[in-house]
Structure formats: C-alpha cells, structure tokens
Amino acid sequence: MTGTHWQGILNSVRQANDLYGLIPAAEPVAVAFSGGKDSLILALVLRELGVPVICVSIDMGYESGWGGRIMEMASRAGLPVDVVDVRAGPAVAVRDRTTIRRSLSVLDVIQAGATPCTHCYNVKVLALESRVRAHGASVVAFGHHRTDALASLLKEALMHIDRWDEGNSVFVRDNFAALVERFRVETVAGGAGGRLLDRITELVHTDLVDTDEPPRQPLNRDNPGVQIIRPMFFVDEKSIIEIIAERDIKTEGSGCSHGLAANYLTPREMVHYGVLRHASGRWLNGHLEQLLMHGIDEYGRARLAARRHRAALLGARYKPGLNKP
C-alpha cells in the first residue's frame, strides 16, 4: 500500500516499537485477527515492516460460516491464518478445555440484555494463549489504537465521576449516558476550561485512573508468559477508517456473542462513538494525548492498571454492564 495515511500508520507503529521494544526479534508475532478493520490493517502493517506474522482467529461458533469467511479474507490479503473453533476442542490445550466449556455453557443460555463480554473474553484469552504458544510466539498483537486507549481511559474516569462525584453507587446506563453526553458537548466546544475535562485531568494526575489498553500487558495474568502488544498505540482511528474507505476494503464482524445478547453499546463504546468520534482541535487532542501517556511506564505498561482494582475503587455494587437499565 501507499499514501499519506498508510505512511503515517507505518511511522506510528515504528515509533511505538522504537519506544517500547514491542516486537521481539527472531520470532513470529501472532495477530489476534477478527477480520475487522483494525486487526486487518495491523497484520498488513507488520508484514510490510518485515515482521513474520501468523493471524489467529477465534471462532466462537455464533455466526455460521464466519471461520470460512475469515480464511477467505486472509487468503485475499496473502496472510497466514489459524482459525480456532473453540467448540471443537483439540486446537486448545487440554488444561484449558474445561474452563472454556464452562464459559461456553454460560454463553449458550445467556438472556437477552445480559452481559456476555467477560465470558467471551475469557474463552478467547485461553484459546489465543494456547495457539500463540503453539506457533512459537511470545507476543500476540491486538489491533487497538490510540482512540481505543483513550476511550478506555476516559471511560474509567467518567465511571469514577459517576460513582463518587454524582453519587451513584450502582451503575445505571441512563446516568452514565447523560454524563457522556455532557462530556461530548464540552469536547465539541474545544474542551479547554470544561468542568468534566478538568476533573478527568485531576483523576489522571492523582493516579486514580488510567487506560486498560496500554502498549504492553500480560494476556493471562493467571499464567504469565504471553504478552499482549499494541503496536498501533500511537495510531489515530481516523487514519485506519480513511484507508479502508479509500481502498474499499471489505471487513468482517468479530463473530462474538455481544450482538446476540444486547443491542446496547458498552460503556467504553459509548465514550468511543459518543465523544472521540466527534472530538477535534489541536489543543484537545494534545491534552488527551498527555493524559494517556501519564499512566504508561518506560516499558509500555499501565502503571496503575485501574480496571483490575475497579471494585476497590468504585465499590462492589458499581458493576458496569449491559443489563442495567
């Protein structure tokens, strides 16, 4: 590929790797490949940079033919792909099969409006970990970009404000949605001097919130060894969208169970699509970048990892989910 946006993404990925040493030498990099725009562009970028990649796709079994479509897409792009059917079993390490079956049994009977994401993610982590090791890799690259990382940070900050500043001991979607809308209005106006942005800045600088999508973190904290890397940490989503549109690239949905259980956006998606897709202005973007970088250490890890301590920070009753009115 060529073009300004493509070169910009290549340079941003080089920058992240130069700064944090994300891409190991002399071994392949597994790419968590959903067939969406982000994982596709990531795999193509890594290949162009000379990195040996193997795409790993986790077929949860919720969309008929999804695995076949992923293989066709990868073939058209000239990318090697390993499609893992988690319901078949043999491709996953024996020790993980019982845990996967347990999570799948929950997902199979989940009611409309309930939250499938934790169970779905747990299945994907175990399956990914098994296949990454099988391919001789020690890292798996996720397609999350700067916009995703910011959405994660801002979501954690707004939840803290909703819980403690607004006094809501239980997460209620309508309350959080109203808070997101207030923040959107601030950012559209430029952001500087906005009450919510000032409060978010204070929370970041006092180390109460950070992003859960840093350049580097463990894939499975219960079984360290395989690391998640996010080489597109400095890439703005708008560049990816432009490339997909310019070249009329066809992408695929993730094949997860979220759409079967709810027609809602997750809290993170509410911030992503409600705020960051509209935010603009050099000062605002620069300020958000500074907030994001505040919580990242020299190795690309989140210093605080606030999401892991959410119950302690927000209280056990404050549980964001799709099933709250």
Secondary structure, 3 states (H helix, E strand, C coil): CCCHHHHHHHHHHHHHHHHHCCCCCCCCEEEECCCCHHHHHHHHHHHHCCCCEEEEEEECCCCCCHHHHHHHHHHHHCCCEEEEECCCCCCCCHHHHHHHHHHHHHHHCCCCCCCCHHHHHHHHHHHHHHHHHHCCCCEEECCCCHHHHHHHHHHHHHHHHHHHHCCCCCCCHHHHHHHHHHHHHHHHCCCCCCHHHHHHHHHHHCCCCCCCCCCEEECCCCCCCCEEECCCCCCCHHHHHHHHHHCCCCCCCCCCCHHHHCCCCCHHHHHHHHHHCCCCCHHHHHHHHHHHHHCECCCCCECCCHHHHHHHHHCCCCCCCCCCC
